[in-house]
Amino acid sequence: MNPVLTVEGLAVRYGSVEAVRGVSFHVDPGETVALVGESGSGKSTLAHAALGLLPPGAAVTAGRVVVRGTDLAAADDRELRRLRGRTVALVPQDPGASLDPVMRVGRQVAEVLEIHGLATGRAAAALAREALARAGLDPDRVAHRYPHELSGGMRQRVLIAAALAGGPALIVADEPTSALDVTVQKQILDHLAALTAQSGTSLLLVTHDLAVAAERADRVLVMRAGELVESGHPAQVFDAPRHPYTRELAAAAPRRDGVSERVGRDADEPPLLVLDGVGKTYPSRTGRAAERPAVEALDLTVSRGRTLALVGESGSGKTTVGRLVLRLVDADTGRITLDGLDVTTTRGPELRALRRRVQLVQQNPFTALNPRLTVEAIIADPLHAHRIGSSADRRRRAAELADVVHLPADALHRRAAELSGGQRQRVAVARALALDPELVVLDEPVSALDVSVQARILDLLSGLQRDRGIGYLFITHDLAVTREIAHDVAVMRTGRLVEHGPAATVLSDPQDAYTRALLDAVPDPRRHRPVTTPSHP
């Protein structure tokens, strides 16, 4: 049985940087292979090499990539275009950036068929509808919509439909669920696995999530700094890793039971933030009637020096709660107080003073920082906005905070684009600390980060909380991360609170069916596939 994909001794260089060094592996027909590693490990370079899509600055200095008998280095542009979509197809990471915002999604799937000469006109439209249906979407509802009218999970299904439309032998899925809720992630991966099994399509799954790799793959390849350091069946790679780096990744992965030692012991602390019967309804886009309330009759408390994790899927209302606490939107009903001060009625100078006490760390460190400013200016920006201190004072404060969050000394004079993802998130945390806040709203602060970087950021947040007594409102969809940081957990669904209590209780003995469904959807490396195929070196 000939492999669908063969990579032999591949080396890829970007200028003076050797991104991939002597990597060899193959993917057999019908096999799912997971390529695991942190950012900068070379896994995305390998994925692009499998598609013949290395960027202009990349140079293959050794080895070769063979797809269904075709050496990609020897193939001309016409042959590569024929291969892509028909023999090997891509499901990219970000559907928001990958789908054309001004083209209806049905047309985008049909375009794949037309480009490869598989169908035209009405026939292509009909086959596109079939592909959307196979991907778990209702073509009558979806085909005529634009990408922005669909949820993140629906957009990812459109990309799967487009990838499968040409009947490829191999699908390369590059972090296809990293931005999705755990339940949607499970649905997408279940559906992708079912579709590839039905068609006999092979899958190269590129991911930084070890639990996803363990659950979904027949074989796991672990990358580090451009080298393949370990490979084998998930049972071997995760239960008995041979390489120290694999052991390090496994140790950094969020736990799937109990509560982390980071959380520490329970202690009675005075309430800091109190939400009492808070509600918010956004007007209908059509203006005919009010939509379902985004938040309804919500009661919550965040204590000093403690973390309340607000958990739920997209659309649950948790981000609206954060915006209400920050007074970025006004509550329609109820009352929010911060250390006794009524947040909902505060105006003018009092509101400005309030915002010194409550700060925000946003989800995406790649978009949350001003790309034109130096790190020093970014950290000092809140001080400048509130007219605190002289320029020299602000520079000193920025340097102090950079040290607090363990940024290298030379980072202060660099821009965000010159930093890694974890370093950027440390800058965001330092900026939030500039005004010595009592409460920090953390909106999915580690969801875009690799597991080892994620672990270091969670360690940082826990240490700052212990040292400074800060209260955290930690907004997340990831219950594995919740175990690592939260003292208390509140679970939201469609604007309502369905479960609330100490983290140890809620996460070990959930009472609501929705909470149980969220926990069941969390990937677990112990749920790896049975050994049905031989392990390859």
Secondary structure as GFF3:
##gff-version 3
##sequence-region A 1 537
A	DSSP	beta_strand	5	14	.	.	.	ID=ss1
A	DSSP	beta_strand	17	27	.	.	.	ID=ss2
A	DSSP	beta_strand	32	36	.	.	.	ID=ss3
A	DSSP	alpha_helix	43	50	.	.	.	ID=ss4
A	DSSP	beta_strand	58	67	.	.	.	ID=ss5
A	DSSP	beta_strand	70	71	.	.	.	ID=ss6
A	DSSP	alpha_helix	77	86	.	.	.	ID=ss7
A	DSSP	beta_strand	88	91	.	.	.	ID=ss8
A	DSSP	alpha_helix	95	98	.	.	.	ID=ss9
A	DSSP	alpha_helix	105	115	.	.	.	ID=ss10
A	DSSP	alpha_helix	121	134	.	.	.	ID=ss11
A	DSSP	alpha_helix	139	142	.	.	.	ID=ss12
A	DSSP	three_ten_helix	147	149	.	.	.	ID=ss13
A	DSSP	alpha_helix	152	165	.	.	.	ID=ss14
A	DSSP	beta_strand	170	174	.	.	.	ID=ss15
A	DSSP	alpha_helix	182	199	.	.	.	ID=ss16
A	DSSP	beta_strand	202	207	.	.	.	ID=ss17
A	DSSP	alpha_helix	210	216	.	.	.	ID=ss18
A	DSSP	beta_strand	219	224	.	.	.	ID=ss19
A	DSSP	beta_strand	227	232	.	.	.	ID=ss20
A	DSSP	alpha_helix	234	239	.	.	.	ID=ss21
A	DSSP	alpha_helix	244	252	.	.	.	ID=ss22
A	DSSP	three_ten_helix	261	263	.	.	.	ID=ss23
A	DSSP	beta_strand	271	280	.	.	.	ID=ss24
A	DSSP	beta_strand	295	303	.	.	.	ID=ss25
A	DSSP	beta_strand	307	311	.	.	.	ID=ss26
A	DSSP	alpha_helix	318	325	.	.	.	ID=ss27
A	DSSP	beta_strand	333	338	.	.	.	ID=ss28
A	DSSP	beta_strand	341	342	.	.	.	ID=ss29
A	DSSP	alpha_helix	348	357	.	.	.	ID=ss30
A	DSSP	beta_strand	358	361	.	.	.	ID=ss31
A	DSSP	alpha_helix	375	385	.	.	.	ID=ss32
A	DSSP	alpha_helix	391	404	.	.	.	ID=ss33
A	DSSP	three_ten_helix	409	413	.	.	.	ID=ss34
A	DSSP	three_ten_helix	416	418	.	.	.	ID=ss35
A	DSSP	alpha_helix	421	433	.	.	.	ID=ss36
A	DSSP	beta_strand	439	443	.	.	.	ID=ss37
A	DSSP	alpha_helix	451	468	.	.	.	ID=ss38
A	DSSP	beta_strand	471	476	.	.	.	ID=ss39
A	DSSP	alpha_helix	479	485	.	.	.	ID=ss40
A	DSSP	beta_strand	488	493	.	.	.	ID=ss41
A	DSSP	beta_strand	496	502	.	.	.	ID=ss42
A	DSSP	alpha_helix	503	508	.	.	.	ID=ss43
A	DSSP	alpha_helix	513	521	.	.	.	ID=ss44
###
